[in-house]
Amino acid sequence: MEEKIKKLSEEFFTNFWINYDQIEIIKKDENIFLIKIQTKDSWIIIWPHWKNLDAVTWILKLIILKNLENSEAVRIYLEVNDYLKSKDDRFKDFIISKVKYVEKSGKDLKMPFYSSYERKKIHDFVAEYWNPSIFTKSIWEGKERRIHICKAEEKLSIDIDWMEI
């Protein structure tokens, strides 16, 4: 399946006059594939504000789905010159700044709208790298769903066996 995806990807970018140095297909999981392209024409694929990247990925995915058997469950991700990795790094830096704000101020912070995928990344990142005094929660449903970064209240413990109060 990887070879078929690679062939379709190469044809796709060639037909759109995108010059590329390399296309690599990485199977991330069952029916989940990462298409990595190295190109000097990355600005055409990504620009502006990664909106083209979403559109190009969608069109490429449709072409691949049409040409593969049992393709209903196939997921395709497109990585251009490690752009998604650098975007993730910038996103993490932004979240770190917000977590530090919550730590310093002690106030909960309601974040703007993020997709379910981005919310999951925030939940995972905060859970993995911060102590239990900072946590995240999602509130509401659908387009109103927002993630909150919260500081846990410190709990007072009482030693029951101690005689003096």
Chimera marker file (.cmm) of the C-alpha trace (Angstrom):
<marker_set name="trace">
<marker id="1" x="0.000" y="0.000" z="0.000" r="1" g="1" b="0" radius="0.5"/>
<marker id="2" x="2.909" y="2.349" z="0.775" r="1" g="1" b="0" radius="0.5"/>
<marker id="3" x="4.249" y="1.994" z="-2.780" r="1" g="1" b="0" radius="0.5"/>
<marker id="4" x="0.844" y="2.820" z="-4.273" r="1" g="1" b="0" radius="0.5"/>
<marker id="5" x="0.529" y="5.891" z="-2.021" r="1" g="1" b="0" radius="0.5"/>
<marker id="6" x="4.053" y="6.982" z="-2.981" r="1" g="1" b="0" radius="0.5"/>
<marker id="7" x="3.327" y="6.593" z="-6.704" r="1" g="1" b="0" radius="0.5"/>
<marker id="8" x="0.057" y="8.545" z="-6.423" r="1" g="1" b="0" radius="0.5"/>
<marker id="9" x="1.775" y="11.273" z="-4.377" r="1" g="1" b="0" radius="0.5"/>
<marker id="10" x="4.603" y="11.630" z="-6.888" r="1" g="1" b="0" radius="0.5"/>
<marker id="11" x="2.096" y="11.909" z="-9.761" r="1" g="1" b="0" radius="0.5"/>
<marker id="12" x="0.023" y="14.412" z="-7.800" r="1" g="1" b="0" radius="0.5"/>
<marker id="13" x="2.920" y="16.797" z="-7.074" r="1" g="1" b="0" radius="0.5"/>
<marker id="14" x="4.384" y="16.413" z="-10.556" r="1" g="1" b="0" radius="0.5"/>
<marker id="15" x="1.020" y="17.307" z="-12.124" r="1" g="1" b="0" radius="0.5"/>
<marker id="16" x="0.854" y="20.425" z="-9.917" r="1" g="1" b="0" radius="0.5"/>
<marker id="17" x="4.360" y="21.465" z="-11.026" r="1" g="1" b="0" radius="0.5"/>
<marker id="18" x="5.783" y="21.046" z="-7.544" r="1" g="1" b="0" radius="0.5"/>
<marker id="19" x="9.491" y="20.229" z="-7.770" r="1" g="1" b="0" radius="0.5"/>
<marker id="20" x="10.492" y="17.890" z="-4.988" r="1" g="1" b="0" radius="0.5"/>
<marker id="21" x="13.702" y="16.237" z="-3.870" r="1" g="1" b="0" radius="0.5"/>
<marker id="22" x="12.146" y="13.327" z="-2.028" r="1" g="1" b="0" radius="0.5"/>
<marker id="23" x="8.800" y="11.817" z="-1.076" r="1" g="1" b="0" radius="0.5"/>
<marker id="24" x="8.733" y="9.296" z="1.736" r="1" g="1" b="0" radius="0.5"/>
<marker id="25" x="5.737" y="7.315" z="2.974" r="1" g="1" b="0" radius="0.5"/>
<marker id="26" x="5.761" y="6.319" z="6.640" r="1" g="1" b="0" radius="0.5"/>
<marker id="27" x="3.186" y="3.919" z="8.015" r="1" g="1" b="0" radius="0.5"/>
<marker id="28" x="2.355" y="5.328" z="11.448" r="1" g="1" b="0" radius="0.5"/>
<marker id="29" x="-0.288" y="2.791" z="12.403" r="1" g="1" b="0" radius="0.5"/>
<marker id="30" x="-2.785" y="0.490" z="10.736" r="1" g="1" b="0" radius="0.5"/>
<marker id="31" x="-4.189" y="2.549" z="7.806" r="1" g="1" b="0" radius="0.5"/>
<marker id="32" x="-2.491" y="5.764" z="8.975" r="1" g="1" b="0" radius="0.5"/>
<marker id="33" x="0.204" y="7.139" z="6.681" r="1" g="1" b="0" radius="0.5"/>
<marker id="34" x="2.494" y="10.147" z="6.821" r="1" g="1" b="0" radius="0.5"/>
<marker id="35" x="3.588" y="11.523" z="3.458" r="1" g="1" b="0" radius="0.5"/>
<marker id="36" x="6.841" y="13.453" z="3.894" r="1" g="1" b="0" radius="0.5"/>
<marker id="37" x="7.903" y="15.663" z="1.011" r="1" g="1" b="0" radius="0.5"/>
<marker id="38" x="11.133" y="17.637" z="0.751" r="1" g="1" b="0" radius="0.5"/>
<marker id="39" x="10.737" y="20.543" z="-1.652" r="1" g="1" b="0" radius="0.5"/>
<marker id="40" x="11.933" y="24.073" z="-2.363" r="1" g="1" b="0" radius="0.5"/>
<marker id="41" x="8.344" y="24.842" z="-3.391" r="1" g="1" b="0" radius="0.5"/>
<marker id="42" x="7.005" y="24.412" z="0.158" r="1" g="1" b="0" radius="0.5"/>
<marker id="43" x="5.556" y="27.936" z="0.140" r="1" g="1" b="0" radius="0.5"/>
<marker id="44" x="3.152" y="26.876" z="-2.634" r="1" g="1" b="0" radius="0.5"/>
<marker id="45" x="1.890" y="23.922" z="-0.605" r="1" g="1" b="0" radius="0.5"/>
<marker id="46" x="1.707" y="25.669" z="2.780" r="1" g="1" b="0" radius="0.5"/>
<marker id="47" x="1.011" y="29.341" z="2.106" r="1" g="1" b="0" radius="0.5"/>
<marker id="48" x="-0.923" y="31.333" z="3.421" r="1" g="1" b="0" radius="0.5"/>
<marker id="49" x="-1.210" y="30.410" z="7.099" r="1" g="1" b="0" radius="0.5"/>
<marker id="50" x="-1.124" y="26.695" z="6.207" r="1" g="1" b="0" radius="0.5"/>
<marker id="51" x="-4.538" y="26.937" z="4.501" r="1" g="1" b="0" radius="0.5"/>
<marker id="52" x="-3.076" y="25.558" z="1.272" r="1" g="1" b="0" radius="0.5"/>
<marker id="53" x="-1.574" y="22.679" z="3.257" r="1" g="1" b="0" radius="0.5"/>
<marker id="54" x="-5.033" y="21.662" z="4.451" r="1" g="1" b="0" radius="0.5"/>
<marker id="55" x="-6.474" y="21.923" z="0.928" r="1" g="1" b="0" radius="0.5"/>
<marker id="56" x="-3.584" y="20.067" z="-0.721" r="1" g="1" b="0" radius="0.5"/>
<marker id="57" x="-3.754" y="17.342" z="1.917" r="1" g="1" b="0" radius="0.5"/>
<marker id="58" x="-7.508" y="16.980" z="1.383" r="1" g="1" b="0" radius="0.5"/>
<marker id="59" x="-7.207" y="16.717" z="-2.421" r="1" g="1" b="0" radius="0.5"/>
<marker id="60" x="-4.296" y="14.273" z="-2.188" r="1" g="1" b="0" radius="0.5"/>
<marker id="61" x="-6.262" y="12.175" z="0.310" r="1" g="1" b="0" radius="0.5"/>
<marker id="62" x="-9.266" y="12.038" z="-2.033" r="1" g="1" b="0" radius="0.5"/>
<marker id="63" x="-7.071" y="10.892" z="-4.931" r="1" g="1" b="0" radius="0.5"/>
<marker id="64" x="-5.451" y="8.217" z="-2.768" r="1" g="1" b="0" radius="0.5"/>
<marker id="65" x="-8.786" y="7.019" z="-1.376" r="1" g="1" b="0" radius="0.5"/>
<marker id="66" x="-10.231" y="6.752" z="-4.885" r="1" g="1" b="0" radius="0.5"/>
<marker id="67" x="-7.305" y="4.628" z="-6.079" r="1" g="1" b="0" radius="0.5"/>
<marker id="68" x="-6.894" y="2.258" z="-3.126" r="1" g="1" b="0" radius="0.5"/>
<marker id="69" x="-8.939" y="-0.801" z="-2.290" r="1" g="1" b="0" radius="0.5"/>
<marker id="70" x="-10.465" y="-0.863" z="1.213" r="1" g="1" b="0" radius="0.5"/>
<marker id="71" x="-9.624" y="2.818" z="1.558" r="1" g="1" b="0" radius="0.5"/>
<marker id="72" x="-12.523" y="3.995" z="3.765" r="1" g="1" b="0" radius="0.5"/>
<marker id="73" x="-10.421" y="3.898" z="6.921" r="1" g="1" b="0" radius="0.5"/>
<marker id="74" x="-7.147" y="5.253" z="5.502" r="1" g="1" b="0" radius="0.5"/>
<marker id="75" x="-5.840" y="8.450" z="7.081" r="1" g="1" b="0" radius="0.5"/>
<marker id="76" x="-3.282" y="10.594" z="5.318" r="1" g="1" b="0" radius="0.5"/>
<marker id="77" x="-1.076" y="13.288" z="6.851" r="1" g="1" b="0" radius="0.5"/>
<marker id="78" x="1.198" y="15.504" z="4.790" r="1" g="1" b="0" radius="0.5"/>
<marker id="79" x="4.513" y="16.778" z="6.171" r="1" g="1" b="0" radius="0.5"/>
<marker id="80" x="6.319" y="19.417" z="4.089" r="1" g="1" b="0" radius="0.5"/>
<marker id="81" x="9.967" y="20.059" z="4.994" r="1" g="1" b="0" radius="0.5"/>
<marker id="82" x="9.237" y="19.224" z="8.659" r="1" g="1" b="0" radius="0.5"/>
<marker id="83" x="6.722" y="22.095" z="8.760" r="1" g="1" b="0" radius="0.5"/>
<marker id="84" x="4.269" y="20.243" z="11.018" r="1" g="1" b="0" radius="0.5"/>
<marker id="85" x="7.046" y="19.463" z="13.496" r="1" g="1" b="0" radius="0.5"/>
<marker id="86" x="8.077" y="23.122" z="13.680" r="1" g="1" b="0" radius="0.5"/>
<marker id="87" x="4.405" y="24.117" z="13.932" r="1" g="1" b="0" radius="0.5"/>
<marker id="88" x="3.996" y="21.654" z="16.825" r="1" g="1" b="0" radius="0.5"/>
<marker id="89" x="7.096" y="23.092" z="18.503" r="1" g="1" b="0" radius="0.5"/>
<marker id="90" x="5.682" y="26.625" z="18.242" r="1" g="1" b="0" radius="0.5"/>
<marker id="91" x="2.321" y="25.356" z="19.531" r="1" g="1" b="0" radius="0.5"/>
<marker id="92" x="4.060" y="23.727" z="22.541" r="1" g="1" b="0" radius="0.5"/>
<marker id="93" x="5.930" y="26.962" z="23.279" r="1" g="1" b="0" radius="0.5"/>
<marker id="94" x="2.630" y="28.847" z="23.211" r="1" g="1" b="0" radius="0.5"/>
<marker id="95" x="1.001" y="26.324" z="25.582" r="1" g="1" b="0" radius="0.5"/>
<marker id="96" x="4.028" y="26.473" z="27.917" r="1" g="1" b="0" radius="0.5"/>
<marker id="97" x="3.617" y="30.250" z="28.146" r="1" g="1" b="0" radius="0.5"/>
<marker id="98" x="-0.067" y="29.831" z="29.017" r="1" g="1" b="0" radius="0.5"/>
<marker id="99" x="0.655" y="27.160" z="31.645" r="1" g="1" b="0" radius="0.5"/>
<marker id="100" x="3.294" y="29.420" z="33.217" r="1" g="1" b="0" radius="0.5"/>
<marker id="101" x="0.730" y="32.224" z="33.316" r="1" g="1" b="0" radius="0.5"/>
<marker id="102" x="-1.729" y="29.945" z="35.154" r="1" g="1" b="0" radius="0.5"/>
<marker id="103" x="1.002" y="28.823" z="37.583" r="1" g="1" b="0" radius="0.5"/>
<marker id="104" x="2.007" y="32.408" z="38.331" r="1" g="1" b="0" radius="0.5"/>
<marker id="105" x="-1.431" y="34.008" z="38.503" r="1" g="1" b="0" radius="0.5"/>
<marker id="106" x="-3.355" y="31.094" z="39.995" r="1" g="1" b="0" radius="0.5"/>
<marker id="107" x="-6.238" y="31.918" z="37.632" r="1" g="1" b="0" radius="0.5"/>
<marker id="108" x="-7.825" y="29.414" z="35.263" r="1" g="1" b="0" radius="0.5"/>
<marker id="109" x="-7.398" y="30.251" z="31.599" r="1" g="1" b="0" radius="0.5"/>
<marker id="110" x="-10.058" y="29.639" z="28.939" r="1" g="1" b="0" radius="0.5"/>
<marker id="111" x="-8.362" y="29.009" z="25.598" r="1" g="1" b="0" radius="0.5"/>
<marker id="112" x="-9.759" y="29.933" z="22.167" r="1" g="1" b="0" radius="0.5"/>
<marker id="113" x="-11.387" y="27.290" z="19.972" r="1" g="1" b="0" radius="0.5"/>
<marker id="114" x="-9.145" y="24.388" z="19.007" r="1" g="1" b="0" radius="0.5"/>
<marker id="115" x="-9.977" y="21.282" z="17.021" r="1" g="1" b="0" radius="0.5"/>
<marker id="116" x="-10.390" y="18.026" z="18.943" r="1" g="1" b="0" radius="0.5"/>
<marker id="117" x="-6.946" y="16.972" z="17.692" r="1" g="1" b="0" radius="0.5"/>
<marker id="118" x="-5.318" y="20.153" z="19.016" r="1" g="1" b="0" radius="0.5"/>
<marker id="119" x="-7.209" y="19.893" z="22.341" r="1" g="1" b="0" radius="0.5"/>
<marker id="120" x="-5.933" y="16.334" z="22.738" r="1" g="1" b="0" radius="0.5"/>
<marker id="121" x="-2.377" y="17.550" z="22.105" r="1" g="1" b="0" radius="0.5"/>
<marker id="122" x="-2.817" y="20.203" z="24.813" r="1" g="1" b="0" radius="0.5"/>
<marker id="123" x="-4.295" y="17.697" z="27.298" r="1" g="1" b="0" radius="0.5"/>
<marker id="124" x="-1.469" y="15.218" z="26.635" r="1" g="1" b="0" radius="0.5"/>
<marker id="125" x="1.263" y="17.830" z="26.809" r="1" g="1" b="0" radius="0.5"/>
<marker id="126" x="0.103" y="19.351" z="30.096" r="1" g="1" b="0" radius="0.5"/>
<marker id="127" x="-0.498" y="15.924" z="31.669" r="1" g="1" b="0" radius="0.5"/>
<marker id="128" x="2.943" y="14.689" z="30.631" r="1" g="1" b="0" radius="0.5"/>
<marker id="129" x="5.093" y="17.681" z="31.536" r="1" g="1" b="0" radius="0.5"/>
<marker id="130" x="3.438" y="19.404" z="34.479" r="1" g="1" b="0" radius="0.5"/>
<marker id="131" x="2.901" y="18.334" z="38.037" r="1" g="1" b="0" radius="0.5"/>
<marker id="132" x="-0.652" y="17.631" z="39.219" r="1" g="1" b="0" radius="0.5"/>
<marker id="133" x="-1.094" y="21.242" z="40.323" r="1" g="1" b="0" radius="0.5"/>
<marker id="134" x="-1.877" y="22.150" z="36.688" r="1" g="1" b="0" radius="0.5"/>
<marker id="135" x="-4.539" y="20.297" z="34.719" r="1" g="1" b="0" radius="0.5"/>
<marker id="136" x="-6.751" y="20.765" z="31.678" r="1" g="1" b="0" radius="0.5"/>
<marker id="137" x="-10.428" y="20.215" z="31.045" r="1" g="1" b="0" radius="0.5"/>
<marker id="138" x="-12.726" y="20.691" z="28.072" r="1" g="1" b="0" radius="0.5"/>
<marker id="139" x="-16.122" y="22.300" z="28.578" r="1" g="1" b="0" radius="0.5"/>
<marker id="140" x="-19.206" y="22.551" z="26.338" r="1" g="1" b="0" radius="0.5"/>
<marker id="141" x="-19.923" y="20.732" z="23.075" r="1" g="1" b="0" radius="0.5"/>
<marker id="142" x="-19.347" y="21.138" z="19.352" r="1" g="1" b="0" radius="0.5"/>
<marker id="143" x="-18.065" y="24.523" z="18.143" r="1" g="1" b="0" radius="0.5"/>
<marker id="144" x="-18.488" y="25.915" z="21.662" r="1" g="1" b="0" radius="0.5"/>
<marker id="145" x="-16.078" y="23.364" z="23.175" r="1" g="1" b="0" radius="0.5"/>
<marker id="146" x="-13.122" y="25.094" z="24.813" r="1" g="1" b="0" radius="0.5"/>
<marker id="147" x="-10.142" y="23.812" z="26.730" r="1" g="1" b="0" radius="0.5"/>
<marker id="148" x="-9.333" y="25.336" z="30.095" r="1" g="1" b="0" radius="0.5"/>
<marker id="149" x="-5.919" y="25.281" z="31.749" r="1" g="1" b="0" radius="0.5"/>
<marker id="150" x="-6.492" y="25.199" z="35.490" r="1" g="1" b="0" radius="0.5"/>
<marker id="151" x="-4.532" y="25.321" z="38.697" r="1" g="1" b="0" radius="0.5"/>
<marker id="152" x="-5.644" y="22.751" z="41.252" r="1" g="1" b="0" radius="0.5"/>
<marker id="153" x="-6.513" y="24.040" z="44.678" r="1" g="1" b="0" radius="0.5"/>
<marker id="154" x="-4.102" y="22.982" z="47.357" r="1" g="1" b="0" radius="0.5"/>
<marker id="155" x="-5.686" y="20.501" z="49.730" r="1" g="1" b="0" radius="0.5"/>
<marker id="156" x="-5.219" y="20.821" z="53.445" r="1" g="1" b="0" radius="0.5"/>
<marker id="157" x="-4.506" y="17.550" z="55.170" r="1" g="1" b="0" radius="0.5"/>
<marker id="158" x="-5.229" y="16.921" z="58.833" r="1" g="1" b="0" radius="0.5"/>
<marker id="159" x="-3.466" y="14.358" z="60.956" r="1" g="1" b="0" radius="0.5"/>
<marker id="160" x="-6.328" y="12.710" z="62.888" r="1" g="1" b="0" radius="0.5"/>
<marker id="161" x="-4.006" y="10.892" z="65.305" r="1" g="1" b="0" radius="0.5"/>
<marker id="162" x="-2.438" y="14.102" z="66.507" r="1" g="1" b="0" radius="0.5"/>
<marker id="163" x="-3.842" y="15.130" z="69.877" r="1" g="1" b="0" radius="0.5"/>
<marker id="164" x="-3.429" y="18.908" z="69.899" r="1" g="1" b="0" radius="0.5"/>
<marker id="165" x="-5.353" y="21.143" z="67.575" r="1" g="1" b="0" radius="0.5"/>
<link id1="1" id2="2" r="1" g="1" b="0" radius="0.2"/>
<link id1="2" id2="3" r="1" g="1" b="0" radius="0.2"/>
<link id1="3" id2="4" r="1" g="1" b="0" radius="0.2"/>
<link id1="4" id2="5" r="1" g="1" b="0" radius="0.2"/>
<link id1="5" id2="6" r="1" g="1" b="0" radius="0.2"/>
<link id1="6" id2="7" r="1" g="1" b="0" radius="0.2"/>
<link id1="7" id2="8" r="1" g="1" b="0" radius="0.2"/>
<link id1="8" id2="9" r="1" g="1" b="0" radius="0.2"/>
<link id1="9" id2="10" r="1" g="1" b="0" radius="0.2"/>
<link id1="10" id2="11" r="1" g="1" b="0" radius="0.2"/>
<link id1="11" id2="12" r="1" g="1" b="0" radius="0.2"/>
<link id1="12" id2="13" r="1" g="1" b="0" radius="0.2"/>
<link id1="13" id2="14" r="1" g="1" b="0" radius="0.2"/>
<link id1="14" id2="15" r="1" g="1" b="0" radius="0.2"/>
<link id1="15" id2="16" r="1" g="1" b="0" radius="0.2"/>
<link id1="16" id2="17" r="1" g="1" b="0" radius="0.2"/>
<link id1="17" id2="18" r="1" g="1" b="0" radius="0.2"/>
<link id1="18" id2="19" r="1" g="1" b="0" radius="0.2"/>
<link id1="19" id2="20" r="1" g="1" b="0" radius="0.2"/>
<link id1="20" id2="21" r="1" g="1" b="0" radius="0.2"/>
<link id1="21" id2="22" r="1" g="1" b="0" radius="0.2"/>
<link id1="22" id2="23" r="1" g="1" b="0" radius="0.2"/>
<link id1="23" id2="24" r="1" g="1" b="0" radius="0.2"/>
<link id1="24" id2="25" r="1" g="1" b="0" radius="0.2"/>
<link id1="25" id2="26" r="1" g="1" b="0" radius="0.2"/>
<link id1="26" id2="27" r="1" g="1" b="0" radius="0.2"/>
<link id1="27" id2="28" r="1" g="1" b="0" radius="0.2"/>
<link id1="28" id2="29" r="1" g="1" b="0" radius="0.2"/>
<link id1="29" id2="30" r="1" g="1" b="0" radius="0.2"/>
<link id1="30" id2="31" r="1" g="1" b="0" radius="0.2"/>
<link id1="31" id2="32" r="1" g="1" b="0" radius="0.2"/>
<link id1="32" id2="33" r="1" g="1" b="0" radius="0.2"/>
<link id1="33" id2="34" r="1" g="1" b="0" radius="0.2"/>
<link id1="34" id2="35" r="1" g="1" b="0" radius="0.2"/>
<link id1="35" id2="36" r="1" g="1" b="0" radius="0.2"/>
<link id1="36" id2="37" r="1" g="1" b="0" radius="0.2"/>
<link id1="37" id2="38" r="1" g="1" b="0" radius="0.2"/>
<link id1="38" id2="39" r="1" g="1" b="0" radius="0.2"/>
<link id1="39" id2="40" r="1" g="1" b="0" radius="0.2"/>
<link id1="40" id2="41" r="1" g="1" b="0" radius="0.2"/>
<link id1="41" id2="42" r="1" g="1" b="0" radius="0.2"/>
<link id1="42" id2="43" r="1" g="1" b="0" radius="0.2"/>
<link id1="43" id2="44" r="1" g="1" b="0" radius="0.2"/>
<link id1="44" id2="45" r="1" g="1" b="0" radius="0.2"/>
<link id1="45" id2="46" r="1" g="1" b="0" radius="0.2"/>
<link id1="46" id2="47" r="1" g="1" b="0" radius="0.2"/>
<link id1="47" id2="48" r="1" g="1" b="0" radius="0.2"/>
<link id1="48" id2="49" r="1" g="1" b="0" radius="0.2"/>
<link id1="49" id2="50" r="1" g="1" b="0" radius="0.2"/>
<link id1="50" id2="51" r="1" g="1" b="0" radius="0.2"/>
<link id1="51" id2="52" r="1" g="1" b="0" radius="0.2"/>
<link id1="52" id2="53" r="1" g="1" b="0" radius="0.2"/>
<link id1="53" id2="54" r="1" g="1" b="0" radius="0.2"/>
<link id1="54" id2="55" r="1" g="1" b="0" radius="0.2"/>
<link id1="55" id2="56" r="1" g="1" b="0" radius="0.2"/>
<link id1="56" id2="57" r="1" g="1" b="0" radius="0.2"/>
<link id1="57" id2="58" r="1" g="1" b="0" radius="0.2"/>
<link id1="58" id2="59" r="1" g="1" b="0" radius="0.2"/>
<link id1="59" id2="60" r="1" g="1" b="0" radius="0.2"/>
<link id1="60" id2="61" r="1" g="1" b="0" radius="0.2"/>
<link id1="61" id2="62" r="1" g="1" b="0" radius="0.2"/>
<link id1="62" id2="63" r="1" g="1" b="0" radius="0.2"/>
<link id1="63" id2="64" r="1" g="1" b="0" radius="0.2"/>
<link id1="64" id2="65" r="1" g="1" b="0" radius="0.2"/>
<link id1="65" id2="66" r="1" g="1" b="0" radius="0.2"/>
<link id1="66" id2="67" r="1" g="1" b="0" radius="0.2"/>
<link id1="67" id2="68" r="1" g="1" b="0" radius="0.2"/>
<link id1="68" id2="69" r="1" g="1" b="0" radius="0.2"/>
<link id1="69" id2="70" r="1" g="1" b="0" radius="0.2"/>
<link id1="70" id2="71" r="1" g="1" b="0" radius="0.2"/>
<link id1="71" id2="72" r="1" g="1" b="0" radius="0.2"/>
<link id1="72" id2="73" r="1" g="1" b="0" radius="0.2"/>
<link id1="73" id2="74" r="1" g="1" b="0" radius="0.2"/>
<link id1="74" id2="75" r="1" g="1" b="0" radius="0.2"/>
<link id1="75" id2="76" r="1" g="1" b="0" radius="0.2"/>
<link id1="76" id2="77" r="1" g="1" b="0" radius="0.2"/>
<link id1="77" id2="78" r="1" g="1" b="0" radius="0.2"/>
<link id1="78" id2="79" r="1" g="1" b="0" radius="0.2"/>
<link id1="79" id2="80" r="1" g="1" b="0" radius="0.2"/>
<link id1="80" id2="81" r="1" g="1" b="0" radius="0.2"/>
<link id1="81" id2="82" r="1" g="1" b="0" radius="0.2"/>
<link id1="82" id2="83" r="1" g="1" b="0" radius="0.2"/>
<link id1="83" id2="84" r="1" g="1" b="0" radius="0.2"/>
<link id1="84" id2="85" r="1" g="1" b="0" radius="0.2"/>
<link id1="85" id2="86" r="1" g="1" b="0" radius="0.2"/>
<link id1="86" id2="87" r="1" g="1" b="0" radius="0.2"/>
<link id1="87" id2="88" r="1" g="1" b="0" radius="0.2"/>
<link id1="88" id2="89" r="1" g="1" b="0" radius="0.2"/>
<link id1="89" id2="90" r="1" g="1" b="0" radius="0.2"/>
<link id1="90" id2="91" r="1" g="1" b="0" radius="0.2"/>
<link id1="91" id2="92" r="1" g="1" b="0" radius="0.2"/>
<link id1="92" id2="93" r="1" g="1" b="0" radius="0.2"/>
<link id1="93" id2="94" r="1" g="1" b="0" radius="0.2"/>
<link id1="94" id2="95" r="1" g="1" b="0" radius="0.2"/>
<link id1="95" id2="96" r="1" g="1" b="0" radius="0.2"/>
<link id1="96" id2="97" r="1" g="1" b="0" radius="0.2"/>
<link id1="97" id2="98" r="1" g="1" b="0" radius="0.2"/>
<link id1="98" id2="99" r="1" g="1" b="0" radius="0.2"/>
<link id1="99" id2="100" r="1" g="1" b="0" radius="0.2"/>
<link id1="100" id2="101" r="1" g="1" b="0" radius="0.2"/>
<link id1="101" id2="102" r="1" g="1" b="0" radius="0.2"/>
<link id1="102" id2="103" r="1" g="1" b="0" radius="0.2"/>
<link id1="103" id2="104" r="1" g="1" b="0" radius="0.2"/>
<link id1="104" id2="105" r="1" g="1" b="0" radius="0.2"/>
<link id1="105" id2="106" r="1" g="1" b="0" radius="0.2"/>
<link id1="106" id2="107" r="1" g="1" b="0" radius="0.2"/>
<link id1="107" id2="108" r="1" g="1" b="0" radius="0.2"/>
<link id1="108" id2="109" r="1" g="1" b="0" radius="0.2"/>
<link id1="109" id2="110" r="1" g="1" b="0" radius="0.2"/>
<link id1="110" id2="111" r="1" g="1" b="0" radius="0.2"/>
<link id1="111" id2="112" r="1" g="1" b="0" radius="0.2"/>
<link id1="112" id2="113" r="1" g="1" b="0" radius="0.2"/>
<link id1="113" id2="114" r="1" g="1" b="0" radius="0.2"/>
<link id1="114" id2="115" r="1" g="1" b="0" radius="0.2"/>
<link id1="115" id2="116" r="1" g="1" b="0" radius="0.2"/>
<link id1="116" id2="117" r="1" g="1" b="0" radius="0.2"/>
<link id1="117" id2="118" r="1" g="1" b="0" radius="0.2"/>
<link id1="118" id2="119" r="1" g="1" b="0" radius="0.2"/>
<link id1="119" id2="120" r="1" g="1" b="0" radius="0.2"/>
<link id1="120" id2="121" r="1" g="1" b="0" radius="0.2"/>
<link id1="121" id2="122" r="1" g="1" b="0" radius="0.2"/>
<link id1="122" id2="123" r="1" g="1" b="0" radius="0.2"/>
<link id1="123" id2="124" r="1" g="1" b="0" radius="0.2"/>
<link id1="124" id2="125" r="1" g="1" b="0" radius="0.2"/>
<link id1="125" id2="126" r="1" g="1" b="0" radius="0.2"/>
<link id1="126" id2="127" r="1" g="1" b="0" radius="0.2"/>
<link id1="127" id2="128" r="1" g="1" b="0" radius="0.2"/>
<link id1="128" id2="129" r="1" g="1" b="0" radius="0.2"/>
<link id1="129" id2="130" r="1" g="1" b="0" radius="0.2"/>
<link id1="130" id2="131" r="1" g="1" b="0" radius="0.2"/>
<link id1="131" id2="132" r="1" g="1" b="0" radius="0.2"/>
<link id1="132" id2="133" r="1" g="1" b="0" radius="0.2"/>
<link id1="133" id2="134" r="1" g="1" b="0" radius="0.2"/>
<link id1="134" id2="135" r="1" g="1" b="0" radius="0.2"/>
<link id1="135" id2="136" r="1" g="1" b="0" radius="0.2"/>
<link id1="136" id2="137" r="1" g="1" b="0" radius="0.2"/>
<link id1="137" id2="138" r="1" g="1" b="0" radius="0.2"/>
<link id1="138" id2="139" r="1" g="1" b="0" radius="0.2"/>
<link id1="139" id2="140" r="1" g="1" b="0" radius="0.2"/>
<link id1="140" id2="141" r="1" g="1" b="0" radius="0.2"/>
<link id1="141" id2="142" r="1" g="1" b="0" radius="0.2"/>
<link id1="142" id2="143" r="1" g="1" b="0" radius="0.2"/>
<link id1="143" id2="144" r="1" g="1" b="0" radius="0.2"/>
<link id1="144" id2="145" r="1" g="1" b="0" radius="0.2"/>
<link id1="145" id2="146" r="1" g="1" b="0" radius="0.2"/>
<link id1="146" id2="147" r="1" g="1" b="0" radius="0.2"/>
<link id1="147" id2="148" r="1" g="1" b="0" radius="0.2"/>
<link id1="148" id2="149" r="1" g="1" b="0" radius="0.2"/>
<link id1="149" id2="150" r="1" g="1" b="0" radius="0.2"/>
<link id1="150" id2="151" r="1" g="1" b="0" radius="0.2"/>
<link id1="151" id2="152" r="1" g="1" b="0" radius="0.2"/>
<link id1="152" id2="153" r="1" g="1" b="0" radius="0.2"/>
<link id1="153" id2="154" r="1" g="1" b="0" radius="0.2"/>
<link id1="154" id2="155" r="1" g="1" b="0" radius="0.2"/>
<link id1="155" id2="156" r="1" g="1" b="0" radius="0.2"/>
<link id1="156" id2="157" r="1" g="1" b="0" radius="0.2"/>
<link id1="157" id2="158" r="1" g="1" b="0" radius="0.2"/>
<link id1="158" id2="159" r="1" g="1" b="0" radius="0.2"/>
<link id1="159" id2="160" r="1" g="1" b="0" radius="0.2"/>
<link id1="160" id2="161" r="1" g="1" b="0" radius="0.2"/>
<link id1="161" id2="162" r="1" g="1" b="0" radius="0.2"/>
<link id1="162" id2="163" r="1" g="1" b="0" radius="0.2"/>
<link id1="163" id2="164" r="1" g="1" b="0" radius="0.2"/>
<link id1="164" id2="165" r="1" g="1" b="0" radius="0.2"/>
</marker_set>
